[in-house]
Amino acid sequence: MVEPPFPADEPAIHFHSEDIEFDLPEQDALQQWIETVIRRESGILQQLTFIFCSDHYLHALNVEYLQHDDLTDVITFPYQKPPHIEGDIFISIDRIRDNAASFGTSFEQELHRVMIHGVLHLCGYADKTPEAKKIMTAKEDEALGLL
């Protein structure tokens, strides 16, 4: 029998904040939702960390690691290839607030969409082409319907 990479009593999904004060509401429910989405995508959850941060913090990561000099809402760093799900997902709370207002949706809805967007990247979905974006959006909508 293969042992998990973490003690059985330790959660595989972690939530942190960096350079901002942010407490994610309903962490247990969100953790269960994310685990369900990963299972539905035939993923094997190893370790997943969400890091909530500011625009400034995420912009610095975007420049340093991706050589993109622009603001973004999420950056996903995978540490394994699908079906193994292990990575860090950095999310700018500033971008979530601004995007929610721009898109006419709630902060929570936009946050959940961006969180699952990062998870879907770890499951192997891309969003660089119009067709890939269409598939990603459909997968996000499907996942949000489970929440």
C-alpha atoms as a printed R data frame, in Angstrom:
    type eleno elety resid chain resno       x      y       z
1   ATOM     1    CA   MET     A     1   0.000  0.000   0.000
2   ATOM     2    CA   VAL     A     2   1.276  3.469  -0.915
3   ATOM     3    CA   GLU     A     3   1.366  5.923   1.977
4   ATOM     4    CA   PRO     A     4   0.114  9.478   1.382
5   ATOM     5    CA   PRO     A     5   2.836 12.168   1.396
6   ATOM     6    CA   PHE     A     6   1.346 13.710   4.549
7   ATOM     7    CA   PRO     A     7  -0.031 12.294   7.809
8   ATOM     8    CA   ALA     A     8  -3.608 11.060   7.419
9   ATOM     9    CA   ASP     A     9  -4.842 13.466  10.102
10  ATOM    10    CA   GLU     A    10  -3.278 16.493   8.367
11  ATOM    11    CA   PRO     A    11  -5.330 18.190   5.635
12  ATOM    12    CA   ALA     A    12  -3.966 18.129   2.115
13  ATOM    13    CA   ILE     A    13  -5.344 21.610   1.380
14  ATOM    14    CA   HIS     A    14  -4.013 24.653   3.208
15  ATOM    15    CA   PHE     A    15  -5.047 28.300   3.207
16  ATOM    16    CA   HIS     A    16  -2.634 31.134   4.032
17  ATOM    17    CA   SER     A    17  -2.310 34.847   3.487
18  ATOM    18    CA   GLU     A    18   0.828 36.779   2.617
19  ATOM    19    CA   ASP     A    19   1.253 40.536   3.095
20  ATOM    20    CA   ILE     A    20  -2.476 41.081   3.763
21  ATOM    21    CA   GLU     A    21  -5.035 40.260   6.438
22  ATOM    22    CA   PHE     A    22  -7.492 37.768   4.944
23  ATOM    23    CA   ASP     A    23  -9.471 34.990   6.571
24  ATOM    24    CA   LEU     A    24 -11.202 32.631   4.178
25  ATOM    25    CA   PRO     A    25 -14.752 31.919   5.375
26  ATOM    26    CA   GLU     A    26 -16.117 28.365   5.360
27  ATOM    27    CA   GLN     A    27 -12.734 26.708   4.885
28  ATOM    28    CA   ASP     A    28 -14.002 23.190   5.637
29  ATOM    29    CA   ALA     A    29 -16.791 23.417   3.060
30  ATOM    30    CA   LEU     A    30 -14.416 24.862   0.454
31  ATOM    31    CA   GLN     A    31 -11.855 22.152   1.149
32  ATOM    32    CA   GLN     A    32 -14.507 19.451   0.615
33  ATOM    33    CA   TRP     A    33 -15.685 21.168  -2.577
34  ATOM    34    CA   ILE     A    34 -12.141 21.355  -3.980
35  ATOM    35    CA   GLU     A    35 -11.522 17.696  -3.106
36  ATOM    36    CA   THR     A    36 -14.764 16.746  -4.904
37  ATOM    37    CA   VAL     A    37 -13.748 18.673  -8.033
38  ATOM    38    CA   ILE     A    38 -10.310 17.037  -8.033
39  ATOM    39    CA   ARG     A    39 -11.882 13.562  -7.709
40  ATOM    40    CA   ARG     A    40 -14.334 14.336 -10.545
41  ATOM    41    CA   GLU     A    41 -11.342 15.241 -12.715
42  ATOM    42    CA   SER     A    42  -9.685 11.912 -11.799
43  ATOM    43    CA   GLY     A    43  -7.014 13.767  -9.863
44  ATOM    44    CA   ILE     A    44  -5.022 12.411  -6.954
45  ATOM    45    CA   LEU     A    45  -4.697 15.097  -4.297
46  ATOM    46    CA   GLN     A    46  -1.216 15.269  -2.823
47  ATOM    47    CA   GLN     A    47  -0.791 18.770  -1.377
48  ATOM    48    CA   LEU     A    48  -2.391 22.067  -2.285
49  ATOM    49    CA   THR     A    49  -1.770 25.495  -0.784
50  ATOM    50    CA   PHE     A    50  -3.763 28.634  -1.488
51  ATOM    51    CA   ILE     A    51  -1.919 31.855  -0.694
52  ATOM    52    CA   PHE     A    52  -4.063 34.991  -0.625
53  ATOM    53    CA   CYS     A    53  -2.106 38.179  -1.215
54  ATOM    54    CA   SER     A    54  -2.138 41.741  -2.572
55  ATOM    55    CA   ASP     A    55  -1.774 42.973  -6.156
56  ATOM    56    CA   HIS     A    56   1.738 44.142  -5.301
57  ATOM    57    CA   TYR     A    57   2.816 40.723  -4.015
58  ATOM    58    CA   LEU     A    58   1.333 38.800  -6.961
59  ATOM    59    CA   HIS     A    59   2.709 41.307  -9.478
60  ATOM    60    CA   ALA     A    60   6.210 40.735  -8.096
61  ATOM    61    CA   LEU     A    61   5.780 36.960  -8.530
62  ATOM    62    CA   ASN     A    62   4.435 37.471 -12.038
63  ATOM    63    CA   VAL     A    63   7.492 39.525 -13.018
64  ATOM    64    CA   GLU     A    64  10.050 37.315 -11.274
65  ATOM    65    CA   TYR     A    65   8.812 33.867 -12.277
66  ATOM    66    CA   LEU     A    66   6.759 34.410 -15.442
67  ATOM    67    CA   GLN     A    67   8.357 37.592 -16.836
68  ATOM    68    CA   HIS     A    68   4.898 39.182 -17.159
69  ATOM    69    CA   ASP     A    69   4.783 42.818 -16.093
70  ATOM    70    CA   ASP     A    70   1.053 43.058 -15.463
71  ATOM    71    CA   LEU     A    71  -1.526 42.474 -12.772
72  ATOM    72    CA   THR     A    72  -3.283 39.134 -12.589
73  ATOM    73    CA   ASP     A    73  -5.792 37.501 -10.278
74  ATOM    74    CA   VAL     A    74  -4.169 34.078  -9.946
75  ATOM    75    CA   ILE     A    75  -0.869 32.312 -10.537
76  ATOM    76    CA   THR     A    76  -0.619 28.548 -10.210
77  ATOM    77    CA   PHE     A    77   2.673 26.794  -9.538
78  ATOM    78    CA   PRO     A    78   2.364 23.044 -10.195
79  ATOM    79    CA   TYR     A    79   4.866 20.692  -8.540
80  ATOM    80    CA   GLN     A    80   3.639 17.499 -10.212
81  ATOM    81    CA   LYS     A    81   1.844 16.591 -13.408
82  ATOM    82    CA   PRO     A    82  -1.750 15.382 -13.567
83  ATOM    83    CA   PRO     A    83  -3.254 13.216 -12.294
84  ATOM    84    CA   HIS     A    84  -1.170 14.111  -9.212
85  ATOM    85    CA   ILE     A    85  -2.343 17.404  -7.759
86  ATOM    86    CA   GLU     A    86   0.362 19.263  -5.884
87  ATOM    87    CA   GLY     A    87   0.995 22.982  -6.073
88  ATOM    88    CA   ASP     A    88   0.648 26.500  -4.799
89  ATOM    89    CA   ILE     A    89  -2.111 28.822  -5.973
90  ATOM    90    CA   PHE     A    90  -1.500 32.526  -5.334
91  ATOM    91    CA   ILE     A    91  -4.589 34.750  -5.488
92  ATOM    92    CA   SER     A    92  -4.716 38.548  -5.374
93  ATOM    93    CA   ILE     A    93  -7.576 39.633  -3.139
94  ATOM    94    CA   ASP     A    94  -7.272 43.127  -4.656
95  ATOM    95    CA   ARG     A    95  -7.927 41.711  -8.159
96  ATOM    96    CA   ILE     A    96 -10.823 39.600  -6.886
97  ATOM    97    CA   ARG     A    97 -12.504 42.699  -5.416
98  ATOM    98    CA   ASP     A    98 -11.946 44.748  -8.587
99  ATOM    99    CA   ASN     A    99 -13.005 41.943 -10.928
100 ATOM   100    CA   ALA     A   100 -16.147 41.196  -8.918
101 ATOM   101    CA   ALA     A   101 -17.180 44.842  -9.263
102 ATOM   102    CA   SER     A   102 -16.301 44.901 -12.983
103 ATOM   103    CA   PHE     A   103 -18.152 41.646 -13.722
104 ATOM   104    CA   GLY     A   104 -21.153 42.512 -11.543
105 ATOM   105    CA   THR     A   105 -20.765 39.480  -9.308
106 ATOM   106    CA   SER     A   106 -20.149 38.978  -5.615
107 ATOM   107    CA   PHE     A   107 -16.691 38.881  -4.083
108 ATOM   108    CA   GLU     A   108 -17.324 35.285  -2.928
109 ATOM   109    CA   GLN     A   109 -18.446 34.115  -6.373
110 ATOM   110    CA   GLU     A   110 -15.383 35.627  -8.039
111 ATOM   111    CA   LEU     A   111 -13.080 34.230  -5.350
112 ATOM   112    CA   HIS     A   112 -14.512 30.731  -5.754
113 ATOM   113    CA   ARG     A   113 -14.198 30.935  -9.549
114 ATOM   114    CA   VAL     A   114 -10.546 31.960  -9.328
115 ATOM   115    CA   MET     A   115  -9.781 29.314  -6.695
116 ATOM   116    CA   ILE     A   116 -11.216 26.534  -8.845
117 ATOM   117    CA   HIS     A   117  -9.539 28.019 -11.947
118 ATOM   118    CA   GLY     A   118  -6.186 27.404 -10.263
119 ATOM   119    CA   VAL     A   119  -7.214 23.869  -9.307
120 ATOM   120    CA   LEU     A   120  -8.295 23.142 -12.879
121 ATOM   121    CA   HIS     A   121  -4.884 24.274 -14.128
122 ATOM   122    CA   LEU     A   122  -3.352 21.673 -11.801
123 ATOM   123    CA   CYS     A   123  -5.769 19.108 -13.261
124 ATOM   124    CA   GLY     A   124  -4.308 19.788 -16.703
125 ATOM   125    CA   TYR     A   125  -6.624 22.422 -18.184
126 ATOM   126    CA   ALA     A   126  -5.166 25.389 -20.052
127 ATOM   127    CA   ASP     A   127  -6.623 28.734 -21.093
128 ATOM   128    CA   LYS     A   128  -4.220 30.141 -23.693
129 ATOM   129    CA   THR     A   129  -6.446 29.673 -26.759
130 ATOM   130    CA   PRO     A   130 -10.104 30.643 -27.306
131 ATOM   131    CA   GLU     A   131 -11.141 26.974 -27.389
132 ATOM   132    CA   ALA     A   132  -9.175 26.159 -24.220
133 ATOM   133    CA   LYS     A   133 -10.697 29.200 -22.474
134 ATOM   134    CA   LYS     A   134 -14.170 28.000 -23.450
135 ATOM   135    CA   ILE     A   135 -13.485 24.574 -21.957
136 ATOM   136    CA   MET     A   136 -11.962 26.116 -18.813
137 ATOM   137    CA   THR     A   137 -14.976 28.394 -18.292
138 ATOM   138    CA   ALA     A   138 -17.363 25.451 -18.739
139 ATOM   139    CA   LYS     A   139 -15.364 23.461 -16.172
140 ATOM   140    CA   GLU     A   140 -15.405 26.422 -13.759
141 ATOM   141    CA   ASP     A   141 -19.182 26.738 -14.149
142 ATOM   142    CA   GLU     A   142 -19.633 22.997 -13.598
143 ATOM   143    CA   ALA     A   143 -17.483 23.124 -10.453
144 ATOM   144    CA   LEU     A   144 -19.264 26.225  -9.114
145 ATOM   145    CA   GLY     A   145 -22.543 24.354  -9.540
146 ATOM   146    CA   LEU     A   146 -21.297 21.790  -7.008
147 ATOM   147    CA   LEU     A   147 -20.642 24.404  -4.321
